[in-house]
Amino acid sequence: MILFMAGCWSAQAQAGDNQLTDAEKRDGWILLFDGQSLTGWQTSSEQPSQRPVEDGALNPHKSGGYMLIHEKTWGNFQLALDFKISEKCNSGIFIRTFPLKPRPGKDVGFNGLEIAIDDTTTAGYHDTGAIYDLVKPTRNAMKRQGEWNHIVVTCRDNLIEIELNGEKTTRMDLDQWTTPNRRPDGSEHKFDIAYKNHPRKGYIGLQDHGSNCWYKNIKLRPLD
């Protein structure tokens, strides 16, 4: 994995924004955002985004829905993208979100898993790199406000792993999450879900939680 990521970083450095290198194409990467249009993206309410592309980046804030989602569902994959936060940013990357219709009394975020993105420096359950309210990152490896960060999320069956700016920070084994509202160590979390039974295929989303956050170079490599 380390050797692969070194290659991924090198390929990224040689590519223009929102483009695939020849090496990435050979390795099976797919470009989910072309840097110019909203093609392939809509809100989680399945409506067109009200926020246009800005300087080659997607910004879900004021898009008109809880999150911007890519139109396809994915199960096992690597997702790589760059993000940049605003002051007091609160956003997140959702994976395996399914279905899009919220349960009564819940938002659609309960239907997925969120990788938190926040303007903080700590490494708790709600800080950048955390799987929100479920798994803390080992360290908050995010760069300061206004700088671009590179994140890679790997989903393979029961395992979810996160690398932020080249550091492995977070790992979750869904098979260990057998009880709603409880982490494997017995401590409480907010979700009434046994994640062992959570859908293992769903939508990728970029959350609007009231703050500007920009996303570009959104690339995916299917692992099925």
DRENTIMI-798056 format. One record per residue: residue in three letters; z, x, y of N, C-alpha, C in turn. Coordinates in steps of 0.2 Angstrom, whole numbers, plus 5000, padded with zeros to 4 digits. Layout:
N
@residuo->ala&nw->Z&nu->X&nv->Y&caw->Z&cau->X&cav->Y&cw->Z&cu->X&cv->Y
...
% end
This chain:
224
@residuo->met&nw->5000&nu->5004&nv->4994&caw->5000&cau->5000&cav->5000&cw->5000&cu->5004&cv->5006
@residuo->ile&nw->5004&nu->5010&nv->5006&caw->5004&cau->5014&cav->5012&cw->4997&cu->5017&cv->5013
@residuo->leu&nw->4994&nu->5019&nv->5008&caw->4987&cau->5022&cav->5009&cw->4983&cu->5017&cv->5012
@residuo->phe&nw->4983&nu->5011&nv->5009&caw->4978&cau->5006&cav->5011&cw->4980&cu->5005&cv->5019
@residuo->met&nw->4986&nu->5004&nv->5021&caw->4987&cau->5002&cav->5028&cw->4985&cu->5008&cv->5032
@residuo->ala&nw->4986&nu->5014&nv->5030&caw->4983&cau->5020&cav->5034&cw->4976&cu->5019&cv->5035
@residuo->gly&nw->4972&nu->5017&nv->5030&caw->4965&cau->5016&cav->5031&cw->4963&cu->5010&cv->5035
@residuo->cys&nw->4968&nu->5005&nv->5035&caw->4967&cau->4999&cav->5039&cw->4968&cu->5000&cv->5046
@residuo->trp&nw->4973&nu->5004&nv->5048&caw->4974&cau->5006&cav->5055&cw->4968&cu->5011&cv->5057
@residuo->ser&nw->4965&nu->5015&nv->5053&caw->4960&cau->5019&cav->5055&cw->4954&cu->5015&cv->5056
@residuo->ala&nw->4952&nu->5010&nv->5052&caw->4946&cau->5006&cav->5053&cw->4947&cu->5002&cv->5059
@residuo->gln&nw->4953&nu->5000&nv->5061&caw->4954&cau->4996&cav->5067&cw->4953&cu->5000&cv->5073
@residuo->ala&nw->4955&nu->5006&nv->5073&caw->4954&cau->5010&cav->5079&cw->4946&cu->5011&cv->5080
@residuo->gln&nw->4942&nu->5011&nv->5075&caw->4935&cau->5012&cav->5076&cw->4931&cu->5006&cv->5077
@residuo->ala&nw->4934&nu->5000&nv->5077&caw->4931&cau->4994&cav->5078&cw->4932&cu->4991&cv->5085
@residuo->gly&nw->4928&nu->4988&nv->5088&caw->4929&cau->4984&cav->5094&cw->4933&cu->4978&cv->5093
@residuo->asp&nw->4936&nu->4975&nv->5098&caw->4940&cau->4970&cav->5097&cw->4937&cu->4964&cv->5094
@residuo->asn&nw->4940&nu->4960&nv->5089&caw->4937&cau->4955&cav->5086&cw->4931&cu->4956&cv->5082
@residuo->gln&nw->4930&nu->4962&nv->5079&caw->4925&cau->4964&cav->5075&cw->4927&cu->4967&cv->5069
@residuo->leu&nw->4923&nu->4967&nv->5063&caw->4925&cau->4970&cav->5057&cw->4921&cu->4976&cv->5057
@residuo->thr&nw->4924&nu->4982&nv->5054&caw->4920&cau->4988&cav->5053&cw->4916&cu->4987&cv->5046
@residuo->asp&nw->4912&nu->4991&nv->5045&caw->4908&cau->4991&cav->5038&cw->4913&cu->4992&cv->5032
@residuo->ala&nw->4918&nu->4996&nv->5033&caw->4923&cau->4997&cav->5028&cw->4927&cu->4991&cv->5027
@residuo->glu&nw->4929&nu->4987&nv->5032&caw->4933&cau->4981&cav->5031&cw->4929&cu->4976&cv->5028
@residuo->lys&nw->4922&nu->4976&nv->5029&caw->4918&cau->4971&cav->5026&cw->4918&cu->4973&cv->5019
@residuo->arg&nw->4917&nu->4979&nv->5017&caw->4917&cau->4981&cav->5010&cw->4923&cu->4979&cv->5006
@residuo->asp&nw->4929&nu->4980&nv->5010&caw->4935&cau->4978&cav->5007&cw->4937&cu->4971&cv->5006
@residuo->gly&nw->4932&nu->4967&nv->5009&caw->4933&cau->4959&cav->5008&cw->4937&cu->4956&cv->5014
@residuo->trp&nw->4937&nu->4959&nv->5020&caw->4941&cau->4956&cav->5025&cw->4936&cu->4951&cv->5029
@residuo->ile&nw->4939&nu->4946&nv->5031&caw->4935&cau->4940&cav->5035&cw->4938&cu->4940&cv->5042
@residuo->leu&nw->4934&nu->4939&nv->5047&caw->4936&cau->4938&cav->5054&cw->4937&cu->4931&cv->5055
@residuo->leu&nw->4943&nu->4929&nv->5057&caw->4945&cau->4922&cav->5058&cw->4944&cu->4920&cv->5065
@residuo->phe&nw->4943&nu->4924&nv->5070&caw->4942&cau->4923&cav->5077&cw->4937&cu->4928&cv->5080
@residuo->asp&nw->4932&nu->4925&nv->5083&caw->4926&cau->4929&cav->5085&cw->4927&cu->4932&cv->5092
@residuo->gly&nw->4933&nu->4930&nv->5095&caw->4934&cau->4933&cav->5102&cw->4931&cu->4929&cv->5108
@residuo->gln&nw->4927&nu->4924&nv->5106&caw->4923&cau->4921&cav->5112&cw->4924&cu->4914&cv->5112
@residuo->ser&nw->4925&nu->4911&nv->5106&caw->4925&cau->4903&cav->5105&cw->4931&cu->4901&cv->5101
@residuo->leu&nw->4932&nu->4895&nv->5101&caw->4937&cau->4892&cav->5097&cw->4935&cu->4889&cv->5090
@residuo->thr&nw->4929&nu->4892&nv->5088&caw->4926&cau->4890&cav->5082&cw->4931&cu->4891&cv->5076
@residuo->gly&nw->4932&nu->4886&nv->5072&caw->4937&cau->4887&cav->5066&cw->4944&cu->4886&cv->5068
@residuo->trp&nw->4945&nu->4884&nv->5074&caw->4952&cau->4883&cav->5076&cw->4953&cu->4876&cv->5079
@residuo->gln&nw->4959&nu->4873&nv->5078&caw->4961&cau->4867&cav->5081&cw->4968&cu->4866&cv->5081
@residuo->thr&nw->4971&nu->4861&nv->5084&caw->4978&cau->4860&cav->5084&cw->4981&cu->4858&cv->5077
@residuo->ser&nw->4987&nu->4858&nv->5076&caw->4990&cau->4855&cav->5070&cw->4990&cu->4848&cv->5070
@residuo->ser&nw->4988&nu->4845&nv->5076&caw->4986&cau->4837&cav->5076&cw->4979&cu->4836&cv->5075
@residuo->glu&nw->4976&nu->4841&nv->5073&caw->4968&cau->4841&cav->5071&cw->4964&cu->4838&cv->5077
@residuo->gln&nw->4966&nu->4841&nv->5083&caw->4962&cau->4840&cav->5089&cw->4960&cu->4846&cv->5092
@residuo->pro&nw->4954&nu->4846&nv->5096&caw->4952&cau->4853&cav->5099&cw->4957&cu->4855&cv->5103
@residuo->ser&nw->4958&nu->4862&nv->5104&caw->4963&cau->4865&cav->5108&cw->4961&cu->4864&cv->5116
@residuo->gln&nw->4966&nu->4863&nv->5120&caw->4965&cau->4862&cav->5127&cw->4965&cu->4869&cv->5130
@residuo->arg&nw->4966&nu->4874&nv->5127&caw->4967&cau->4881&cav->5130&cw->4961&cu->4885&cv->5128
@residuo->pro&nw->4957&nu->4887&nv->5133&caw->4951&cau->4891&cav->5131&cw->4953&cu->4898&cv->5129
@residuo->val&nw->4948&nu->4902&nv->5126&caw->4949&cau->4909&cav->5125&cw->4950&cu->4913&cv->5131
@residuo->glu&nw->4955&nu->4917&nv->5131&caw->4957&cau->4921&cav->5137&cw->4956&cu->4929&cv->5136
@residuo->asp&nw->4951&nu->4932&nv->5139&caw->4950&cau->4939&cav->5138&cw->4950&cu->4941&cv->5131
@residuo->gly&nw->4946&nu->4937&nv->5127&caw->4946&cau->4939&cav->5120&cw->4952&cu->4938&cv->5115
@residuo->ala&nw->4956&nu->4933&nv->5118&caw->4962&cau->4932&cav->5114&cw->4963&cu->4924&cv->5114
@residuo->leu&nw->4967&nu->4922&nv->5108&caw->4969&cau->4915&cav->5108&cw->4976&cu->4915&cv->5111
@residuo->asn&nw->4978&nu->4909&nv->5114&caw->4984&cau->4908&cav->5117&cw->4986&cu->4901&cv->5115
@residuo->pro&nw->4991&nu->4900&nv->5110&caw->4992&cau->4893&cav->5108&cw->4996&cu->4889&cv->5113
@residuo->his&nw->4999&nu->4892&nv->5118&caw->5003&cau->4888&cav->5123&cw->4999&cu->4883&cv->5127
@residuo->lys&nw->5001&nu->4877&nv->5127&caw->4998&cau->4872&cav->5131&cw->4991&cu->4870&cv->5127
@residuo->ser&nw->4990&nu->4872&nv->5121&caw->4984&cau->4870&cav->5117&cw->4984&cu->4863&cv->5116
@residuo->gly&nw->4989&nu->4859&nv->5116&caw->4989&cau->4852&cav->5114&cw->4993&cu->4850&cv->5108
@residuo->gly&nw->4995&nu->4855&nv->5104&caw->4998&cau->4854&cav->5098&cw->5004&cu->4858&cv->5096
@residuo->tyr&nw->5008&nu->4857&nv->5091&caw->5013&cau->4862&cav->5089&cw->5011&cu->4869&cv->5088
@residuo->met&nw->5005&nu->4869&nv->5085&caw->5002&cau->4876&cav->5084&cw->4995&cu->4875&cv->5084
@residuo->leu&nw->4991&nu->4881&nv->5085&caw->4984&cau->4881&cav->5083&cw->4984&cu->4883&cv->5076
@residuo->ile&nw->4979&nu->4880&nv->5072&caw->4978&cau->4882&cav->5065&cw->4971&cu->4884&cv->5064
@residuo->his&nw->4970&nu->4888&nv->5059&caw->4963&cau->4889&cav->5057&cw->4962&cu->4884&cv->5052
@residuo->glu&nw->4955&nu->4882&nv->5052&caw->4953&cau->4876&cav->5048&cw->4954&cu->4876&cv->5041
@residuo->lys&nw->4954&nu->4882&nv->5038&caw->4954&cau->4883&cav->5030&cw->4961&cu->4884&cv->5028
@residuo->thr&nw->4963&nu->4882&nv->5022&caw->4969&cau->4884&cav->5019&cw->4968&cu->4890&cv->5014
@residuo->trp&nw->4974&nu->4894&nv->5014&caw->4974&cau->4900&cav->5010&cw->4980&cu->4901&cv->5006
@residuo->gly&nw->4980&nu->4904&nv->5000&caw->4985&cau->4905&cav->4996&cw->4988&cu->4912&cv->4996
@residuo->asn&nw->4984&nu->4916&nv->4992&caw->4986&cau->4923&cav->4992&cw->4981&cu->4927&cv->4996
@residuo->phe&nw->4984&nu->4931&nv->5001&caw->4980&cau->4934&cav->5006&cw->4984&cu->4940&cv->5009
@residuo->gln&nw->4980&nu->4944&nv->5013&caw->4983&cau->4948&cav->5018&cw->4980&cu->4946&cv->5025
@residuo->leu&nw->4985&nu->4945&nv->5030&caw->4983&cau->4943&cav->5036&cw->4985&cu->4948&cv->5041
@residuo->ala&nw->4980&nu->4951&nv->5045&caw->4981&cau->4956&cav->5050&cw->4979&cu->4953&cv->5057
@residuo->leu&nw->4983&nu->4955&nv->5062&caw->4981&cau->4953&cav->5069&cw->4985&cu->4957&cv->5074
@residuo->asp&nw->4983&nu->4956&nv->5080&caw->4987&cau->4959&cav->5085&cw->4990&cu->4954&cv->5090
@residuo->phe&nw->4996&nu->4955&nv->5092&caw->4999&cau->4950&cav->5097&cw->5002&cu->4953&cv->5103
@residuo->lys&nw->5002&nu->4950&nv->5108&caw->5006&cau->4952&cav->5114&cw->5010&cu->4947&cv->5117
@residuo->ile&nw->5016&nu->4948&nv->5119&caw->5021&cau->4943&cav->5121&cw->5021&cu->4943&cv->5129
@residuo->ser&nw->5023&nu->4937&nv->5132&caw->5025&cau->4936&cav->5139&cw->5033&cu->4937&cv->5139
@residuo->glu&nw->5035&nu->4937&nv->5145&caw->5042&cau->4937&cav->5147&cw->5046&cu->4931&cv->5144
@residuo->lys&nw->5051&nu->4932&nv->5140&caw->5055&cau->4927&cav->5137&cw->5051&cu->4923&cv->5132
@residuo->cys&nw->5046&nu->4926&nv->5129&caw->5042&cau->4923&cav->5124&cw->5045&cu->4920&cv->5118
@residuo->asn&nw->5043&nu->4914&nv->5116&caw->5045&cau->4912&cav->5109&cw->5039&cu->4909&cv->5106
@residuo->ser&nw->5037&nu->4912&nv->5101&caw->5031&cau->4910&cav->5097&cw->5032&cu->4912&cv->5090
@residuo->gly&nw->5027&nu->4911&nv->5086&caw->5027&cau->4913&cav->5079&cw->5021&cu->4912&cv->5075
@residuo->ile&nw->5020&nu->4915&nv->5070&caw->5014&cau->4915&cav->5065&cw->5016&cu->4911&cv->5059
@residuo->phe&nw->5013&nu->4905&nv->5058&caw->5015&cau->4901&cav->5052&cw->5010&cu->4902&cv->5046
@residuo->ile&nw->5012&nu->4902&nv->5040&caw->5008&cau->4903&cav->5034&cw->5010&cu->4898&cv->5029
@residuo->arg&nw->5005&nu->4897&nv->5025&caw->5006&cau->4892&cav->5020&cw->5009&cu->4885&cv->5022
@residuo->thr&nw->5006&nu->4883&nv->5028&caw->5008&cau->4876&cav->5031&cw->5004&cu->4871&cv->5028
@residuo->phe&nw->5008&nu->4866&nv->5024&caw->5005&cau->4861&cav->5021&cw->5010&cu->4856&cv->5019
@residuo->pro&nw->5008&nu->4849&nv->5020&caw->5002&cau->4847&cav->5024&cw->5003&cu->4847&cv->5031
@residuo->leu&nw->4998&nu->4845&nv->5035&caw->4999&cau->4845&cav->5042&cw->5002&cu->4839&cv->5045
@residuo->lys&nw->5003&nu->4834&nv->5041&caw->5007&cau->4828&cav->5043&cw->5014&cu->4829&cv->5043
@residuo->pro&nw->5018&nu->4829&nv->5048&caw->5025&cau->4831&cav->5048&cw->5029&cu->4825&cv->5044
@residuo->arg&nw->5034&nu->4827&nv->5041&caw->5039&cau->4822&cav->5038&cw->5043&cu->4818&cv->5043
@residuo->pro&nw->5045&nu->4812&nv->5042&caw->5048&cau->4808&cav->5047&cw->5054&cu->4812&cv->5050
@residuo->gly&nw->5055&nu->4813&nv->5056&caw->5060&cau->4816&cav->5060&cw->5060&cu->4823&cv->5060
@residuo->lys&nw->5054&nu->4826&nv->5057&caw->5054&cau->4834&cav->5057&cw->5047&cu->4836&cv->5061
@residuo->asp&nw->5047&nu->4842&nv->5063&caw->5040&cau->4844&cav->5066&cw->5037&cu->4847&cv->5060
@residuo->val&nw->5030&nu->4849&nv->5061&caw->5026&cau->4852&cav->5056&cw->5028&cu->4859&cv->5054
@residuo->gly&nw->5032&nu->4862&nv->5058&caw->5035&cau->4868&cav->5056&cw->5039&cu->4868&cv->5050
@residuo->phe&nw->5042&nu->4863&nv->5048&caw->5045&cau->4862&cav->5042&cw->5041&cu->4862&cv->5036
@residuo->asn&nw->5034&nu->4862&nv->5037&caw->5029&cau->4862&cav->5031&cw->5026&cu->4869&cv->5030
@residuo->gly&nw->5029&nu->4874&nv->5034&caw->5026&cau->4881&cav->5033&cw->5032&cu->4886&cv->5033
@residuo->leu&nw->5030&nu->4892&nv->5033&caw->5035&cau->4897&cav->5034&cw->5033&cu->4901&cv->5040
@residuo->glu&nw->5037&nu->4903&nv->5045&caw->5036&cau->4906&cav->5051&cw->5038&cu->4913&cv->5052
@residuo->ile&nw->5034&nu->4917&nv->5054&caw->5036&cau->4924&cav->5056&cw->5037&cu->4924&cv->5063
@residuo->ala&nw->5043&nu->4925&nv->5065&caw->5045&cau->4924&cav->5072&cw->5042&cu->4929&cv->5076
@residuo->ile&nw->5041&nu->4927&nv->5083&caw->5039&cau->4932&cav->5088&cw->5043&cu->4930&cv->5094
@residuo->asp&nw->5047&nu->4934&nv->5096&caw->5052&cau->4932&cav->5102&cw->5053&cu->4939&cv->5106
@residuo->asp&nw->5054&nu->4937&nv->5113&caw->5056&cau->4943&cav->5117&cw->5063&cu->4945&cv->5117
@residuo->thr&nw->5064&nu->4948&nv->5111&caw->5071&cau->4951&cav->5110&cw->5071&cu->4958&cv->5107
@residuo->thr&nw->5076&nu->4961&nv->5107&caw->5076&cau->4968&cav->5104&cw->5081&cu->4968&cv->5098
@residuo->thr&nw->5084&nu->4963&nv->5096&caw->5088&cau->4963&cav->5090&cw->5085&cu->4961&cv->5084
@residuo->ala&nw->5088&nu->4961&nv->5078&caw->5085&cau->4960&cav->5072&cw->5088&cu->4955&cv->5068
@residuo->gly&nw->5089&nu->4949&nv->5070&caw->5092&cau->4944&cav->5067&cw->5087&cu->4939&cv->5064
@residuo->tyr&nw->5090&nu->4933&nv->5062&caw->5085&cau->4928&cav->5059&cw->5080&cu->4925&cv->5063
@residuo->his&nw->5081&nu->4926&nv->5070&caw->5076&cau->4922&cav->5075&cw->5072&cu->4928&cv->5079
@residuo->asp&nw->5072&nu->4934&nv->5077&caw->5069&cau->4939&cav->5081&cw->5063&cu->4941&cv->5078
@residuo->thr&nw->5058&nu->4945&nv->5081&caw->5052&cau->4946&cav->5079&cw->5052&cu->4950&cv->5072
@residuo->gly&nw->5048&nu->4948&nv->5068&caw->5047&cau->4951&cav->5061&cw->5052&cu->4947&cv->5056
@residuo->ala&nw->5056&nu->4942&nv->5058&caw->5060&cau->4938&cav->5054&cw->5056&cu->4933&cv->5051
@residuo->ile&nw->5057&nu->4931&nv->5045&caw->5054&cau->4924&cav->5042&cw->5060&cu->4919&cv->5045
@residuo->tyr&nw->5058&nu->4915&nv->5050&caw->5062&cau->4912&cav->5054&cw->5068&cu->4908&cv->5050
@residuo->asp&nw->5074&nu->4910&nv->5052&caw->5080&cau->4907&cav->5050&cw->5081&cu->4908&cv->5042
@residuo->leu&nw->5077&nu->4912&nv->5039&caw->5077&cau->4913&cav->5032&cw->5079&cu->4921&cv->5030
@residuo->val&nw->5075&nu->4925&nv->5033&caw->5076&cau->4932&cav->5031&cw->5075&cu->4937&cv->5037
@residuo->lys&nw->5080&nu->4941&nv->5038&caw->5080&cau->4945&cav->5044&cw->5076&cu->4951&cv->5043
@residuo->pro&nw->5073&nu->4954&nv->5048&caw->5069&cau->4960&cav->5047&cw->5074&cu->4966&cv->5047
@residuo->thr&nw->5072&nu->4972&nv->5044&caw->5076&cau->4977&cav->5043&cw->5077&cu->4981&cv->5050
@residuo->arg&nw->5072&nu->4980&nv->5054&caw->5072&cau->4982&cav->5061&cw->5067&cu->4979&cv->5065
@residuo->asn&nw->5069&nu->4978&nv->5072&caw->5064&cau->4975&cav->5076&cw->5059&cu->4980&cv->5079
@residuo->ala&nw->5053&nu->4980&nv->5076&caw->5049&cau->4986&cav->5077&cw->5044&cu->4984&cv->5083
@residuo->met&nw->5045&nu->4978&nv->5086&caw->5040&cau->4976&cav->5091&cw->5040&cu->4981&cv->5097
@residuo->lys&nw->5034&nu->4982&nv->5100&caw->5034&cau->4985&cav->5107&cw->5036&cu->4981&cv->5112
@residuo->arg&nw->5037&nu->4984&nv->5118&caw->5039&cau->4980&cav->5124&cw->5034&cu->4975&cv->5127
@residuo->gln&nw->5036&nu->4971&nv->5130&caw->5032&cau->4965&cav->5133&cw->5026&cu->4968&cv->5137
@residuo->gly&nw->5020&nu->4965&nv->5135&caw->5014&cau->4967&cav->5138&cw->5010&cu->4972&cv->5134
@residuo->glu&nw->5013&nu->4975&nv->5129&caw->5009&cau->4979&cav->5124&cw->5007&cu->4976&cv->5118
@residuo->trp&nw->5002&nu->4978&nv->5115&caw->4999&cau->4975&cav->5109&cw->5003&cu->4977&cv->5103
@residuo->asn&nw->5004&nu->4973&nv->5099&caw->5007&cau->4974&cav->5092&cw->5003&cu->4973&cv->5087
@residuo->his&nw->5003&nu->4976&nv->5081&caw->4999&cau->4975&cav->5075&cw->5004&cu->4973&cv->5069
@residuo->ile&nw->5002&nu->4967&nv->5066&caw->5006&cau->4964&cav->5061&cw->5002&cu->4963&cv->5055
@residuo->val&nw->5004&nu->4964&nv->5049&caw->5001&cau->4963&cav->5043&cw->5006&cu->4959&cv->5039
@residuo->val&nw->5003&nu->4953&nv->5036&caw->5007&cau->4948&cav->5032&cw->5004&cu->4948&cv->5025
@residuo->thr&nw->5007&nu->4949&nv->5020&caw->5004&cau->4949&cav->5013&cw->5008&cu->4943&cv->5009
@residuo->cys&nw->5004&nu->4939&nv->5007&caw->5006&cau->4933&cav->5003&cw->5003&cu->4934&cv->4996
@residuo->arg&nw->5007&nu->4935&nv->4991&caw->5005&cau->4936&cav->4984&cw->5009&cu->4932&cv->4980
@residuo->asp&nw->5007&nu->4926&nv->4978&caw->5011&cau->4922&cav->4973&cw->5018&cu->4921&cv->4976
@residuo->asn&nw->5024&nu->4923&nv->4973&caw->5030&cau->4922&cav->4976&cw->5033&cu->4927&cv->4981
@residuo->leu&nw->5029&nu->4932&nv->4982&caw->5031&cau->4937&cav->4987&cw->5028&cu->4937&cv->4994
@residuo->ile&nw->5032&nu->4938&nv->4999&caw->5029&cau->4938&cav->5006&cw->5032&cu->4944&cv->5009
@residuo->glu&nw->5027&nu->4949&nv->5011&caw->5029&cau->4955&cav->5014&cw->5026&cu->4956&cv->5021
@residuo->ile&nw->5030&nu->4959&nv->5026&caw->5028&cau->4959&cav->5033&cw->5028&cu->4967&cv->5035
@residuo->glu&nw->5023&nu->4969&nv->5038&caw->5023&cau->4976&cav->5041&cw->5021&cu->4975&cv->5049
@residuo->leu&nw->5026&nu->4978&nv->5053&caw->5025&cau->4977&cav->5060&cw->5024&cu->4984&cv->5063
@residuo->asn&nw->5018&nu->4985&nv->5066&caw->5017&cau->4992&cav->5069&cw->5018&cu->4997&cv->5064
@residuo->gly&nw->5016&nu->4996&nv->5058&caw->5016&cau->5001&cav->5053&cw->5022&cu->5002&cv->5049
@residuo->glu&nw->5027&nu->4998&nv->5051&caw->5033&cau->4998&cav->5047&cw->5034&cu->4992&cv->5043
@residuo->lys&nw->5036&nu->4993&nv->5036&caw->5038&cau->4988&cav->5032&cw->5045&cu->4985&cv->5034
@residuo->thr&nw->5045&nu->4979&nv->5036&caw->5051&cau->4976&cav->5039&cw->5054&cu->4970&cv->5036
@residuo->thr&nw->5050&nu->4966&nv->5032&caw->5053&cau->4960&cav->5029&cw->5050&cu->4959&cv->5023
@residuo->arg&nw->5054&nu->4956&nv->5018&caw->5052&cau->4954&cav->5011&cw->5055&cu->4948&cv->5009
@residuo->met&nw->5052&nu->4943&nv->5006&caw->5055&cau->4937&cav->5004&cw->5052&cu->4936&cv->4997
@residuo->asp&nw->5056&nu->4934&nv->4992&caw->5054&cau->4932&cav->4985&cw->5056&cu->4925&cv->4985
@residuo->leu&nw->5051&nu->4921&nv->4985&caw->5052&cau->4914&cav->4985&cw->5055&cu->4911&cv->4979
@residuo->asp&nw->5054&nu->4914&nv->4973&caw->5057&cau->4912&cav->4967&cw->5065&cu->4912&cv->4967
@residuo->gln&nw->5068&nu->4916&nv->4972&caw->5075&cau->4917&cav->4972&cw->5078&cu->4911&cv->4977
@residuo->trp&nw->5074&nu->4907&nv->4980&caw->5076&cau->4902&cav->4985&cw->5076&cu->4895&cv->4981
@residuo->thr&nw->5081&nu->4894&nv->4977&caw->5081&cau->4888&cav->4973&cw->5085&cu->4882&cv->4976
@residuo->thr&nw->5088&nu->4883&nv->4981&caw->5092&cau->4877&cav->4984&cw->5091&cu->4876&cv->4991
@residuo->pro&nw->5090&nu->4869&nv->4993&caw->5089&cau->4868&cav->5000&cw->5095&cu->4870&cv->5004
@residuo->asn&nw->5093&nu->4872&nv->5010&caw->5098&cau->4874&cav->5015&cw->5102&cu->4880&cv->5013
@residuo->arg&nw->5100&nu->4883&nv->5008&caw->5104&cau->4889&cav->5006&cw->5100&cu->4895&cv->5005
@residuo->arg&nw->5102&nu->4901&nv->5007&caw->5099&cau->4907&cav->5006&cw->5101&cu->4909&cv->4999
@residuo->pro&nw->5098&nu->4914&nv->4996&caw->5100&cau->4917&cav->4989&cw->5107&cu->4919&cv->4989
@residuo->asp&nw->5110&nu->4922&nv->4995&caw->5117&cau->4924&cav->4995&cw->5122&cu->4918&cv->4996
@residuo->gly&nw->5119&nu->4912&nv->4997&caw->5124&cau->4907&cav->4998&cw->5125&cu->4904&cv->5005
@residuo->ser&nw->5122&nu->4908&nv->5010&caw->5123&cau->4907&cav->5017&cw->5118&cu->4901&cv->5019
@residuo->glu&nw->5120&nu->4897&nv->5024&caw->5116&cau->4892&cav->5026&cw->5110&cu->4893&cv->5030
@residuo->his&nw->5105&nu->4889&nv->5030&caw->5099&cau->4889&cav->5035&cw->5098&cu->4882&cv->5036
@residuo->lys&nw->5093&nu->4881&nv->5041&caw->5092&cau->4875&cav->5043&cw->5087&cu->4870&cv->5039
@residuo->phe&nw->5083&nu->4873&nv->5035&caw->5078&cau->4870&cav->5031&cw->5080&cu->4866&cv->5025
@residuo->asp&nw->5079&nu->4860&nv->5024&caw->5081&cau->4856&cav->5018&cw->5076&cu->4857&cv->5013
@residuo->ile&nw->5074&nu->4863&nv->5011&caw->5068&cau->4865&cav->5007&cw->5071&cu->4870&cv->5002
@residuo->ala&nw->5069&nu->4869&nv->4995&caw->5070&cau->4875&cav->4990&cw->5063&cu->4878&cv->4990
@residuo->tyr&nw->5063&nu->4884&nv->4993&caw->5056&cau->4887&cav->4994&cw->5053&cu->4890&cv->4988
@residuo->lys&nw->5057&nu->4890&nv->4982&caw->5053&cau->4891&cav->4976&cw->5048&cu->4886&cv->4974
@residuo->asn&nw->5049&nu->4880&nv->4977&caw->5045&cau->4874&cav->4976&cw->5040&cu->4873&cv->4982
@residuo->his&nw->5040&nu->4877&nv->4987&caw->5036&cau->4876&cav->4993&cw->5028&cu->4877&cv->4991
@residuo->pro&nw->5024&nu->4873&nv->4994&caw->5017&cau->4874&cav->4992&cw->5015&cu->4882&cv->4993
@residuo->arg&nw->5011&nu->4884&nv->4989&caw->5009&cau->4892&cav->4989&cw->5002&cu->4892&cv->4992
@residuo->lys&nw->4999&nu->4887&nv->4995&caw->4993&cau->4887&cav->4998&cw->4994&cu->4883&cv->5004
@residuo->gly&nw->4991&nu->4885&nv->5010&caw->4991&cau->4881&cav->5016&cw->4988&cu->4884&cv->5022
@residuo->tyr&nw->4989&nu->4881&nv->5028&caw->4986&cau->4883&cav->5034&cw->4990&cu->4889&cv->5037
@residuo->ile&nw->4986&nu->4893&nv->5041&caw->4989&cau->4898&cav->5045&cw->4989&cu->4896&cv->5052
@residuo->gly&nw->4994&nu->4896&nv->5056&caw->4995&cau->4893&cav->5062&cw->4998&cu->4898&cv->5067
@residuo->leu&nw->4997&nu->4897&nv->5074&caw->5000&cau->4901&cav->5079&cw->5004&cu->4896&cv->5084
@residuo->gln&nw->5010&nu->4897&nv->5084&caw->5015&cau->4892&cav->5087&cw->5015&cu->4892&cv->5094
@residuo->asp&nw->5015&nu->4886&nv->5097&caw->5016&cau->4885&cav->5104&cw->5024&cu->4883&cv->5105
@residuo->his&nw->5028&nu->4887&nv->5107&caw->5035&cau->4885&cav->5108&cw->5037&cu->4886&cv->5115
@residuo->gly&nw->5032&nu->4885&nv->5119&caw->5034&cau->4884&cav->5127&cw->5033&cu->4891&cv->5130
@residuo->ser&nw->5029&nu->4896&nv->5127&caw->5028&cau->4902&cav->5131&cw->5021&cu->4905&cv->5129
@residuo->asn&nw->5019&nu->4909&nv->5134&caw->5012&cau->4912&cav->5132&cw->5013&cu->4918&cv->5127
@residuo->cys&nw->5008&nu->4918&nv->5123&caw->5008&cau->4923&cav->5118&cw->5001&cu->4924&cv->5116
@residuo->trp&nw->4998&nu->4930&nv->5116&caw->4991&cau->4931&cav->5115&cw->4990&cu->4934&cv->5108
@residuo->tyr&nw->4984&nu->4932&nv->5105&caw->4983&cau->4934&cav->5098&cw->4975&cu->4936&cv->5098
@residuo->lys&nw->4974&nu->4942&nv->5095&caw->4967&cau->4944&cav->5094&cw->4966&cu->4948&cv->5087
@residuo->asn&nw->4960&nu->4950&nv->5086&caw->4959&cau->4954&cav->5080&cw->4962&cu->4950&cv->5073
@residuo->ile&nw->4961&nu->4944&nv->5073&caw->4964&cau->4940&cav->5067&cw->4959&cu->4941&cv->5061
@residuo->lys&nw->4961&nu->4944&nv->5056&caw->4957&cau->4946&cav->5050&cw->4961&cu->4944&cv->5044
@residuo->leu&nw->4958&nu->4942&nv->5039&caw->4961&cau->4940&cav->5033&cw->4957&cu->4943&cv->5027
@residuo->arg&nw->4961&nu->4945&nv->5022&caw->4958&cau->4947&cav->5016&cw->4961&cu->4943&cv->5010
@residuo->pro&nw->4957&nu->4939&nv->5007&caw->4959&cau->4935&cav->5001&cw->4961&cu->4939&cv->4995
@residuo->leu&nw->4966&nu->4937&nv->4992&caw->4969&cau->4941&cav->4986&cw->4969&cu->4937&cv->4980
@residuo->asp&nw->4966&nu->4931&nv->4980&caw->4965&cau->4927&cav->4974&cw->4960&cu->4930&cv->4969
% end
